Amino acid sequence: MGLSADNVVGGVAIEDAASIAVLFPHNTPKDEVPERLALYEKIRMGRAHKIQELTRLAGTDLDDDRRGQFNSEFVPTKIMPAAF
């Protein structure tokens, strides 16, 4: 099963919902909404751009040059601590 737009959109929607739930707890005062929205945008903007970039790459064929770039930028070099 590969990466599809539906998987990405669904994952982003869940992340967005969790972020909003944390930033806007029940009875958030109306005067705090603009500040909290600005914080939401600041928090989510970088992540959204990274997801767009990865989705674009997932839709292209990775030749040797692109594969090297992808691996160096996006694949973690250390998955688990050495003790495991």
N, C-alpha and C positions, 0 to 999 in steps of 0.2 A: 504494500500500500504506500503510495507516494504522497508527497505534499500537494494538496489541492487548495484552490482558493476558498472552498467551503471550510476546510480545516483551519485555515489561517483566520478567516473572518470569524468563525465560531470562537477560536481561542482569544482573539482580540476582544470580542464582545464580552467574554467572561472576565478578562483582565480589566476592561473598562468598568464593568458592573462592580467588581470588587473595589476598584479605586474610588468610584463614586460613593459606594456604601461607607467606606472609611472616612472620606472627606465630608460627607453630608449625613451625619448621624441624625436620628429622629429629633425633631424640634430645633434644627439648626436655625439660628436667628437670620432673618432676611437681610440684615445689614452685613452679614458675613459672607453672603453668597458670592458677590463679585471677587472678593479676595480668594475664596476657596476655588472658584472657577479658574482663576489665574494660576493657582497652585496646581490644579488638575492638569491644565495645559502644559505647564512647565514639566511636571512629572511624566506625562504621557508622550510629549512631542518626540523626544529622542528615541523612545521605544517604537513609536509608530514609524518613524523614518527608517529605523533598522529593519523592521518587519517588511516594509516596502522594498528595501534593497535586497533582502534575502529572498523575498518572493520573486522578484525580477530575476535573480540569479537562478532560482530553482526552475524557472521557465526557459532557461537557455541551456544549450549543450556545453558541457565543460570540456574544452580541449585542454591540453597539458598546461598552457599558460594560465587559463582561467581556473583550472583545478588547483594549481599552486597558490594563486591569489586567494581563492575561496578558503582553502585549508589554512593558510597563514592568518587570515582575518577572522574566520568564523568558527573554526573547529578548535575546541579546547585542547590545549596540549597536555593537560593533566586532568583526567577524569576523576580519579579516586586517589586518596592518600596512599602512600607506599605501604602502610600497615595492612591494607586490605588485600 
